[in-house]
Amino acid sequence: MNQARKPIYSVFLLLILAGALSLAAIVLAPFVNILIIGVVLAALFRPVQRRVERLCGPRPTLAALLTTGLIFTCIIIPIFFFLGSLLAQGVQSVNALQAQLAATDFNKLFSHEAISPYMDWVQEHLPFLDLKKLALQADLIDISKTAGQMLIDSGTKIIGNVFVLTMNFVILMFVLFFLIRDGERMMQRLRYLLPLTTDQENRIFRQLDDVAKSVILGAFFIALAQGLAGGIGLFIVGIKPFFWGCMMGFASLIPVVGTAIIWLPVAIYLMLTGHWQWGLFLMGWGAVVVSGIDSIIRPLLMQNRSNMSTFWVFLSIIGGIKFFGALGILYGPLILGFAMVMLTLYAEDYRHVLEERGAAPAPTDCLPED
């Protein structure tokens, strides 16, 4: 009789478990982003946590408090001050740009002797494109007004949601504290519940940890380096570097176009306004120095640790941004990295089935190897 009940018992237990996990997912859904960010920050600061634990001795709560305080001091507070200064200077920079555009006579500009030959070439080879009839000045002013309004709306949204931001910040600190203090025990419990071998668990968690670290550190250092290099180039040509350098840093996260979305229009504008030497300099600086940083640093930081080729990192970031927004920069590579390591485990566990078909083994650079 007990043997007859066992399958029913197992099915019933699994159904209850699935229902309980579904309800838990609904309850935790508003905090998914905070939980993931907390896990990533805890992983990034794990070396610091271990040093603090050695100093504190057998007092894990104190070590967790100190580590959380370091994260708060080194990351959270600077981000708040940085965003406040960026919004304020952003509005000033956009207003100055609008005034500059309004004062520029584009008709006179297109008639300049240095630009006239190029205008004649465009008119000859592209007769359907009459630049003189284009409302270029009005369009540029509208774009700048839209950008200024977006900055103002962002600042208003941040100020208006102070309560929400404060609550999310408090929750993040709360999550970080417990992840730092009890993270090892949580991981052990999760490993116990997973029906996988120890080697498979190690490879999955190591892959996710490496992808998260490479993406976060890679994106941060690339944005910092390109923003700094772009700001230096802007300073040399006589443009206030802070806001537009920061914009280059953010633009470095945009695949394909990247920082060129900032420095290229500025260089073209300088050349159109008669400062063609500075325009050519900025174009060369952006193409060689700023873009060169991305070409050199990104593959080094985002490929070697995660064992994902630049091709897959590139596609995962594009897809992640498209589906998840800004956090897709992290989520995309994490999801693809997880899928790749699971494909590797599948290929190993079912090697005998796959080899029966006489198929050639996959190239070693297609999937991550551990």
Sine and cosine of phi, psi and omega as CSV:
sin_phi,cos_phi,sin_psi,cos_psi,sin_omega,cos_omega
0.00,0.00,-0.67,0.74,0.02,-1.00
-0.91,0.42,-0.59,0.81,0.03,-1.00
-0.91,0.41,-0.55,0.84,0.02,-1.00
-0.94,0.33,-0.51,0.86,-0.04,-1.00
-0.99,0.14,-0.34,0.94,-0.13,-0.99
-0.86,0.51,-0.74,0.68,0.04,-1.00
-0.88,0.48,-0.64,0.77,0.02,-1.00
-0.90,0.44,-0.66,0.75,0.02,-1.00
-0.87,0.49,-0.70,0.71,-0.02,-1.00
-0.90,0.43,-0.71,0.70,0.01,-1.00
-0.89,0.46,-0.69,0.73,0.00,-1.00
-0.89,0.46,-0.68,0.73,0.01,-1.00
-0.89,0.46,-0.68,0.73,0.00,-1.00
-0.92,0.40,-0.59,0.81,0.05,-1.00
-0.91,0.41,-0.69,0.72,0.05,-1.00
-0.89,0.45,-0.66,0.75,0.02,-1.00
-0.88,0.47,-0.70,0.71,0.01,-1.00
-0.89,0.46,-0.67,0.74,0.04,-1.00
-0.90,0.44,-0.68,0.73,0.00,-1.00
-0.90,0.44,-0.67,0.75,0.02,-1.00
-0.92,0.39,-0.58,0.82,0.05,-1.00
-0.90,0.44,-0.70,0.71,0.03,-1.00
-0.91,0.42,-0.64,0.77,0.03,-1.00
-0.89,0.45,-0.63,0.78,0.03,-1.00
-0.89,0.45,-0.62,0.79,0.03,-1.00
-0.90,0.43,-0.68,0.73,-0.02,-1.00
-0.91,0.41,-0.64,0.76,-0.08,-1.00
-1.00,0.02,-0.13,0.99,-0.06,-1.00
-0.81,0.59,-0.66,0.75,0.00,-1.00
-0.90,0.43,-0.28,0.96,-0.10,-1.00
-0.92,-0.38,0.22,0.98,-0.06,-1.00
-0.87,0.49,-0.73,0.68,-0.01,-1.00
-0.88,0.47,-0.67,0.74,0.01,-1.00
-0.90,0.44,-0.67,0.74,0.00,-1.00
-0.90,0.44,-0.69,0.72,-0.02,-1.00
-0.92,0.39,-0.69,0.72,0.05,-1.00
-0.88,0.48,-0.65,0.76,0.03,-1.00
-0.89,0.46,-0.68,0.73,0.02,-1.00
-0.89,0.46,-0.69,0.73,-0.02,-1.00
-0.91,0.41,-0.70,0.71,0.02,-1.00
-0.90,0.45,-0.66,0.75,0.03,-1.00
-0.89,0.46,-0.63,0.78,0.03,-1.00
-0.93,0.38,-0.65,0.76,0.00,-1.00
-0.90,0.43,-0.60,0.80,-0.06,-1.00
-1.00,-0.10,0.25,0.97,0.00,-1.00
-0.88,0.47,-0.67,0.74,0.06,-1.00
-0.87,0.50,-0.63,0.78,0.04,-1.00
-0.91,0.42,-0.66,0.75,0.01,-1.00
-0.86,0.51,-0.67,0.74,-0.03,-1.00
-0.91,0.41,-0.61,0.79,0.05,-1.00
-0.92,0.40,-0.67,0.74,0.02,-1.00
-0.90,0.44,-0.63,0.78,0.01,-1.00
-0.89,0.45,-0.59,0.80,0.04,-1.00
-0.92,0.40,-0.56,0.83,0.02,-1.00
-0.96,0.27,-0.59,0.81,-0.06,-1.00
-0.99,0.10,-0.28,0.96,-0.03,-1.00
0.95,0.31,-0.55,-0.83,-0.07,-1.00
-0.98,0.18,0.79,0.61,0.04,-1.00
-0.72,-0.69,0.98,0.21,-0.08,-1.00
-0.90,0.43,-0.53,0.85,-0.01,-1.00
-0.91,0.41,-0.69,0.73,0.03,-1.00
-0.90,0.43,-0.67,0.75,0.02,-1.00
-0.89,0.46,-0.65,0.76,0.02,-1.00
-0.92,0.40,-0.64,0.77,0.03,-1.00
-0.89,0.45,-0.70,0.72,-0.01,-1.00
-0.91,0.41,-0.66,0.75,0.01,-1.00
-0.91,0.41,-0.67,0.74,0.06,-1.00
-0.88,0.47,-0.64,0.77,0.05,-1.00
-0.89,0.45,-0.61,0.79,0.04,-1.00
-0.91,0.42,-0.67,0.75,0.04,-1.00
-0.89,0.46,-0.68,0.74,0.02,-1.00
-0.88,0.47,-0.68,0.73,-0.06,-1.00
-0.96,0.27,-0.65,0.76,-0.12,-0.99
-1.00,0.08,-0.41,0.91,-0.12,-0.99
-0.86,-0.52,-0.83,0.55,-0.17,-0.98
-0.91,0.42,-0.79,0.61,-0.03,-1.00
-0.88,0.48,-0.75,0.66,0.04,-1.00
-0.85,0.53,-0.59,0.81,0.00,-1.00
-0.89,0.45,-0.69,0.73,0.00,-1.00
-0.89,0.46,-0.73,0.68,0.00,-1.00
-0.91,0.41,-0.63,0.77,0.00,-1.00
-0.89,0.45,-0.72,0.69,-0.02,-1.00
-0.91,0.42,-0.62,0.78,0.04,-1.00
-0.89,0.47,-0.73,0.68,0.02,-1.00
-0.91,0.41,-0.60,0.80,-0.02,-1.00
-0.91,0.42,-0.68,0.73,0.01,-1.00
-0.90,0.43,-0.69,0.73,-0.01,-1.00
-0.89,0.45,-0.75,0.66,-0.01,-1.00
-0.95,0.30,-0.44,0.90,0.05,-1.00
-0.90,0.44,-0.69,0.72,0.03,-1.00
-0.89,0.45,-0.67,0.74,0.02,-1.00
-0.89,0.45,-0.68,0.73,-0.03,-1.00
-0.91,0.42,-0.66,0.75,0.00,-1.00
-0.93,0.38,-0.62,0.78,0.05,-1.00
-0.90,0.44,-0.66,0.75,0.05,-1.00
-0.90,0.43,-0.61,0.79,0.04,-1.00
-0.91,0.42,-0.67,0.75,0.04,-1.00
-0.87,0.49,-0.69,0.72,0.02,-1.00
-0.89,0.45,-0.63,0.78,0.01,-1.00
-0.92,0.39,-0.66,0.75,0.01,-1.00
-0.92,0.40,-0.64,0.77,-0.01,-1.00
-0.91,0.41,-0.50,0.86,-0.04,-1.00
-1.00,0.07,-0.13,0.99,-0.05,-1.00
-1.00,0.01,0.78,-0.62,0.06,-1.00
-1.00,-0.06,0.99,-0.16,-0.09,-1.00
-0.94,0.34,-0.52,0.85,0.05,-1.00
-0.89,0.46,-0.70,0.71,0.05,-1.00
-0.92,0.40,-0.58,0.82,-0.01,-1.00
-0.90,0.43,-0.68,0.73,-0.01,-1.00
-0.94,0.34,-0.34,0.94,0.00,-1.00
-1.00,0.00,-0.02,1.00,-0.04,-1.00
-0.89,0.45,0.58,-0.82,-0.09,-1.00
-0.89,0.46,-0.47,0.88,0.00,-1.00
-0.97,0.23,-0.39,0.92,-0.07,-1.00
-0.97,-0.24,-0.40,0.92,-0.09,-1.00
-0.82,0.58,-0.68,0.74,0.02,-1.00
-0.86,0.51,-0.62,0.78,0.02,-1.00
-0.93,0.36,-0.60,0.80,0.05,-1.00
-0.91,0.42,-0.63,0.78,0.03,-1.00
-0.91,0.42,-0.62,0.79,0.02,-1.00
-0.90,0.43,-0.69,0.72,0.03,-1.00
-0.89,0.46,-0.67,0.75,-0.01,-1.00
-0.91,0.41,-0.55,0.84,-0.03,-1.00
-0.98,0.22,-0.70,0.72,-0.09,-1.00
-1.00,-0.04,-0.39,0.92,0.03,-1.00
-0.80,-0.60,0.94,0.34,-0.10,-1.00
-0.91,0.42,-0.38,0.93,0.01,-1.00
-0.97,0.25,-0.21,0.98,-0.03,-1.00
-0.95,-0.30,0.99,-0.15,0.01,-1.00
-0.99,-0.15,0.99,-0.14,-0.07,-1.00
-0.90,0.44,-0.49,0.87,-0.04,-1.00
-0.94,0.34,-0.40,0.92,0.01,-1.00
-1.00,-0.04,-0.13,0.99,0.02,-1.00
-0.96,0.27,0.66,-0.75,0.03,-1.00
-0.99,0.12,0.87,0.49,-0.12,-0.99
-0.90,0.43,-0.69,0.72,-0.04,-1.00
-0.89,0.45,-0.73,0.68,-0.01,-1.00
-0.89,0.45,-0.63,0.78,0.00,-1.00
-0.91,0.41,-0.69,0.72,0.01,-1.00
-0.91,0.42,-0.64,0.77,0.05,-1.00
-0.90,0.44,-0.65,0.76,0.04,-1.00
-0.89,0.45,-0.66,0.75,0.02,-1.00
-0.89,0.46,-0.69,0.73,0.00,-1.00
-0.91,0.40,-0.61,0.79,0.06,-1.00
-0.90,0.43,-0.64,0.76,0.03,-1.00
-0.89,0.45,-0.68,0.73,0.03,-1.00
-0.90,0.44,-0.67,0.74,0.04,-1.00
-0.89,0.46,-0.65,0.76,0.02,-1.00
-0.91,0.41,-0.60,0.80,0.04,-1.00
-0.90,0.44,-0.65,0.76,0.04,-1.00
-0.90,0.44,-0.69,0.72,0.01,-1.00
-0.89,0.45,-0.68,0.73,0.02,-1.00
-0.90,0.44,-0.62,0.78,0.03,-1.00
-0.90,0.43,-0.70,0.71,0.05,-1.00
-0.88,0.47,-0.68,0.73,0.02,-1.00
-0.90,0.44,-0.64,0.77,0.00,-1.00
-0.90,0.43,-0.67,0.75,0.01,-1.00
-0.91,0.42,-0.72,0.69,0.01,-1.00
-0.91,0.41,-0.65,0.76,-0.03,-1.00
-0.94,0.35,-0.40,0.91,-0.01,-1.00
-0.96,-0.28,0.58,0.81,-0.01,-1.00
-0.86,0.51,-0.65,0.76,-0.03,-1.00
-0.90,0.44,-0.71,0.70,0.00,-1.00
-0.90,0.43,-0.69,0.72,0.01,-1.00
-0.89,0.46,-0.66,0.75,0.01,-1.00
-0.90,0.44,-0.68,0.73,0.02,-1.00
-0.89,0.45,-0.70,0.71,0.03,-1.00
-0.90,0.45,-0.62,0.79,0.04,-1.00
-0.90,0.44,-0.71,0.70,0.02,-1.00
-0.88,0.47,-0.68,0.73,0.02,-1.00
-0.89,0.45,-0.66,0.75,0.02,-1.00
-0.88,0.47,-0.69,0.72,0.03,-1.00
-0.90,0.43,-0.64,0.77,0.04,-1.00
-0.89,0.46,-0.73,0.68,0.01,-1.00
-0.89,0.46,-0.69,0.73,-0.01,-1.00
-0.87,0.49,-0.69,0.72,-0.03,-1.00
-0.85,0.53,-0.75,0.66,-0.06,-1.00
-0.96,0.29,-0.53,0.85,0.07,-1.00
-0.92,0.39,-0.62,0.78,0.01,-1.00
-0.94,0.33,-0.67,0.75,-0.05,-1.00
-0.97,0.23,-0.70,0.72,-0.13,-0.99
-0.92,-0.39,0.21,0.98,-0.08,-1.00
-0.86,0.50,-0.64,0.77,-0.01,-1.00
-0.90,0.43,-0.68,0.74,0.01,-1.00
-0.92,0.39,-0.62,0.79,0.07,-1.00
-0.88,0.47,-0.66,0.75,-0.01,-1.00
-0.92,0.40,-0.66,0.75,0.04,-1.00
-0.88,0.47,-0.65,0.76,0.02,-1.00
-0.91,0.41,-0.65,0.76,0.03,-1.00
-0.90,0.43,-0.67,0.75,0.05,-1.00
-0.88,0.48,-0.62,0.79,0.00,-1.00
-0.90,0.43,-0.60,0.80,-0.06,-1.00
-0.99,0.16,-0.35,0.94,-0.02,-1.00
-0.98,0.21,0.78,-0.63,0.01,-1.00
-0.99,0.12,0.81,0.59,-0.01,-1.00
-0.81,-0.59,0.29,-0.96,0.08,-1.00
-0.96,0.28,0.32,-0.95,-0.01,-1.00
-0.88,0.48,-0.64,0.77,0.01,-1.00
-0.90,0.44,-0.67,0.74,0.02,-1.00
-0.90,0.43,-0.68,0.73,0.04,-1.00
-0.88,0.48,-0.70,0.71,-0.01,-1.00
-0.87,0.49,-0.66,0.75,-0.04,-1.00
-0.94,0.35,-0.63,0.77,0.02,-1.00
-0.90,0.43,-0.77,0.64,-0.05,-1.00
-0.93,0.36,-0.58,0.82,0.03,-1.00
-0.92,0.40,-0.64,0.76,0.02,-1.00
-0.90,0.44,-0.71,0.70,0.01,-1.00
-0.90,0.44,-0.65,0.76,0.01,-1.00
-0.91,0.43,-0.69,0.73,0.00,-1.00
-0.92,0.40,-0.66,0.75,0.01,-1.00
-0.89,0.45,-0.73,0.69,-0.01,-1.00
-0.87,0.50,-0.71,0.71,-0.02,-1.00
-0.92,0.39,-0.68,0.73,-0.04,-1.00
-0.92,0.39,-0.62,0.78,-0.02,-1.00
-0.94,0.35,-0.75,0.67,-0.03,-1.00
-0.90,0.44,-0.80,0.60,-0.02,-1.00
-0.91,0.43,-0.65,0.76,0.01,-1.00
-0.89,0.45,-0.76,0.65,-0.01,-1.00
-0.89,0.46,-0.66,0.75,-0.04,-1.00
-0.91,0.41,-0.77,0.64,-0.07,-1.00
-0.94,0.35,-0.59,0.81,0.04,-1.00
-0.91,0.41,-0.72,0.70,0.02,-1.00
-0.88,0.47,-0.68,0.73,0.00,-1.00
-0.90,0.44,-0.73,0.68,-0.04,-1.00
-0.92,0.38,-0.69,0.72,-0.01,-1.00
-0.94,0.33,-0.61,0.79,0.06,-1.00
-0.89,0.45,-0.67,0.74,0.02,-1.00
-0.91,0.41,-0.72,0.69,0.01,-1.00
-0.90,0.43,-0.67,0.74,0.04,-1.00
-0.90,0.43,-0.63,0.77,0.04,-1.00
-0.89,0.45,-0.62,0.79,0.04,-1.00
-0.90,0.44,-0.69,0.72,0.03,-1.00
-0.88,0.47,-0.67,0.74,0.03,-1.00
-0.91,0.41,-0.63,0.77,0.02,-1.00
-0.89,0.45,-0.63,0.78,-0.01,-1.00
-0.90,0.44,-0.61,0.79,-0.03,-1.00
-1.00,0.06,0.05,1.00,0.11,-0.99
1.00,-0.04,0.39,0.92,0.03,-1.00
-0.93,-0.36,0.66,-0.75,0.01,-1.00
-0.84,0.54,0.83,-0.55,-0.23,-0.97
-1.00,0.03,-0.39,0.92,-0.21,-0.98
-0.88,0.48,-0.84,0.54,-0.10,-1.00
-0.92,0.40,-0.76,0.65,-0.07,-1.00
-0.95,0.32,-0.49,0.87,0.12,-0.99
-0.91,0.41,-0.64,0.77,0.07,-1.00
-0.90,0.44,-0.63,0.78,0.03,-1.00
-0.89,0.45,-0.58,0.81,0.08,-1.00
-0.91,0.42,-0.62,0.78,0.04,-1.00
-0.87,0.49,-0.71,0.71,0.04,-1.00
-0.92,0.40,-0.63,0.78,-0.02,-1.00
-0.92,0.40,-0.37,0.93,0.03,-1.00
-0.90,0.44,-0.34,0.94,0.03,-1.00
-0.98,0.19,-0.23,0.97,0.00,-1.00
-0.99,0.14,0.88,-0.47,-0.01,-1.00
-0.89,0.46,0.44,-0.90,0.07,-1.00
0.93,0.36,-0.90,0.43,-0.08,-1.00
-0.95,0.31,-0.81,0.59,0.05,-1.00
0.88,0.48,-0.62,-0.79,-0.09,-1.00
-0.93,0.36,-0.27,0.96,0.00,-1.00
-0.88,0.48,-0.36,0.93,0.03,-1.00
-0.91,0.41,-0.30,0.95,0.03,-1.00
-0.97,-0.23,-0.85,0.53,-0.16,-0.99
-0.96,0.28,-0.47,0.88,-0.02,-1.00
-0.92,0.39,-0.75,0.66,0.06,-1.00
-0.87,0.48,-0.59,0.81,0.02,-1.00
-0.91,0.42,-0.68,0.73,0.02,-1.00
-0.90,0.44,-0.67,0.74,0.03,-1.00
-0.90,0.44,-0.66,0.75,0.00,-1.00
-0.90,0.44,-0.66,0.75,0.02,-1.00
-0.88,0.47,-0.66,0.75,0.01,-1.00
-0.93,0.37,-0.61,0.79,0.00,-1.00
-0.93,0.37,-0.50,0.87,-0.02,-1.00
-1.00,0.01,0.22,0.98,0.08,-1.00
1.00,-0.10,-0.14,0.99,0.02,-1.00
-1.00,-0.08,0.84,0.54,-0.14,-0.99
-0.93,0.37,-0.46,0.89,0.04,-1.00
-0.90,0.43,-0.73,0.68,0.01,-1.00
-0.93,0.38,-0.58,0.82,0.04,-1.00
-0.89,0.45,-0.71,0.71,0.04,-1.00
-0.91,0.42,-0.62,0.78,0.03,-1.00
-0.88,0.48,-0.73,0.68,-0.03,-1.00
-0.91,0.41,-0.60,0.80,0.03,-1.00
-0.90,0.43,-0.69,0.73,0.06,-1.00
-0.92,0.40,-0.66,0.75,0.03,-1.00
-0.88,0.48,-0.70,0.72,-0.01,-1.00
-0.92,0.39,-0.67,0.74,-0.06,-1.00
-0.95,0.31,-0.62,0.78,-0.10,-0.99
-1.00,-0.03,-0.81,0.58,-0.13,-0.99
-0.98,0.18,-0.85,0.53,-0.10,-1.00
-0.91,0.41,-0.78,0.63,0.00,-1.00
-0.94,0.35,-0.51,0.86,0.04,-1.00
-0.89,0.45,-0.57,0.82,0.05,-1.00
-0.86,0.52,-0.70,0.71,-0.01,-1.00
-0.90,0.44,-0.66,0.75,-0.05,-1.00
-0.92,0.39,-0.50,0.87,-0.07,-1.00
-1.00,-0.03,-0.75,0.66,-0.15,-0.99
-0.97,0.23,-0.66,0.75,-0.11,-0.99
-0.85,0.52,-0.76,0.65,0.02,-1.00
-0.88,0.48,-0.59,0.81,-0.03,-1.00
-0.92,0.39,-0.70,0.72,-0.08,-1.00
-0.99,0.13,-0.52,0.85,-0.17,-0.99
-0.96,-0.27,-0.05,1.00,0.03,-1.00
-0.94,-0.35,-0.73,0.68,-0.18,-0.98
-0.90,0.45,-0.63,0.77,-0.03,-1.00
-0.97,0.23,-0.67,0.74,-0.14,-0.99
-1.00,0.02,-0.13,0.99,-0.05,-1.00
0.85,0.52,0.40,0.92,0.08,-1.00
-0.97,-0.26,0.72,-0.69,0.01,-1.00
-0.93,0.37,0.34,-0.94,0.02,-1.00
-0.85,0.52,-0.55,0.83,0.01,-1.00
-0.86,0.52,-0.75,0.66,-0.03,-1.00
-0.95,0.31,-0.60,0.80,0.05,-1.00
-0.88,0.48,-0.69,0.73,-0.01,-1.00
-0.87,0.48,-0.77,0.64,-0.02,-1.00
-0.91,0.42,-0.62,0.79,-0.02,-1.00
-0.92,0.40,-0.59,0.81,0.02,-1.00
-0.93,0.36,-0.69,0.72,0.03,-1.00
-0.87,0.50,-0.77,0.63,0.00,-1.00
-0.90,0.44,-0.62,0.79,0.00,-1.00
-0.90,0.43,-0.69,0.72,0.03,-1.00
-0.90,0.44,-0.66,0.76,-0.02,-1.00
-0.90,0.43,-0.60,0.80,-0.10,-1.00
-1.00,-0.06,-0.64,0.77,-0.11,-0.99
-0.95,-0.30,-0.11,0.99,-0.08,-1.00
0.99,0.11,-0.51,-0.86,-0.08,-1.00
-0.87,0.49,-0.60,0.80,-0.01,-1.00
-0.94,0.35,-0.18,0.98,0.06,-1.00
-0.90,0.44,-0.34,0.94,0.09,-1.00
-0.85,0.53,-0.56,0.83,0.05,-1.00
-1.00,-0.04,-0.72,0.69,-0.10,-0.99
-0.91,0.42,-0.66,0.75,-0.05,-1.00
-0.84,0.54,-0.84,0.54,0.03,-1.00
-0.88,0.47,-0.57,0.82,0.03,-1.00
-0.88,0.47,-0.73,0.69,-0.03,-1.00
-0.91,0.42,-0.71,0.70,-0.02,-1.00
-0.93,0.36,-0.61,0.79,0.06,-1.00
-0.88,0.47,-0.65,0.76,0.04,-1.00
-0.90,0.43,-0.69,0.72,0.02,-1.00
-0.88,0.47,-0.63,0.78,-0.03,-1.00
-0.93,0.37,-0.68,0.74,0.00,-1.00
-0.94,0.35,-0.53,0.85,0.07,-1.00
-0.93,0.36,-0.60,0.80,0.09,-1.00
-0.90,0.44,-0.62,0.79,0.04,-1.00
-0.90,0.43,-0.71,0.70,0.03,-1.00
-0.89,0.45,-0.63,0.77,0.04,-1.00
-0.89,0.46,-0.70,0.72,-0.01,-1.00
-0.89,0.46,-0.56,0.83,0.00,-1.00
-0.97,0.23,-0.70,0.72,-0.05,-1.00
-0.94,0.34,-0.52,0.86,-0.03,-1.00
-0.93,-0.35,0.49,0.87,-0.01,-1.00
-0.87,0.50,-0.64,0.77,-0.04,-1.00
-0.91,0.42,-0.58,0.82,0.03,-1.00
-0.95,0.32,-0.68,0.73,-0.02,-1.00
-0.92,0.38,-0.60,0.80,-0.04,-1.00
-0.96,0.26,-0.37,0.93,0.05,-1.00
-0.89,0.46,-0.46,0.89,0.00,-1.00
-0.99,0.17,-0.11,0.99,0.01,-1.00
0.97,0.24,0.29,0.96,-0.01,-1.00
-0.96,0.27,0.58,-0.82,0.04,-1.00
-0.96,0.29,0.59,-0.81,0.04,-1.00
-0.87,0.50,0.52,-0.85,0.01,-1.00
-0.93,0.36,0.54,-0.84,0.08,-1.00
-0.84,0.54,0.54,-0.84,-0.09,-1.00
-0.94,0.35,-0.31,0.95,-0.03,-1.00
-1.00,-0.02,0.06,1.00,-0.02,-1.00
-1.00,0.08,-0.53,0.85,-0.03,-1.00
-0.79,-0.61,0.44,-0.90,0.01,-1.00
-0.93,0.38,0.65,-0.76,0.04,-1.00
-0.93,-0.37,0.63,-0.78,0.01,-1.00
-0.93,-0.36,0.00,0.00,0.00,0.00
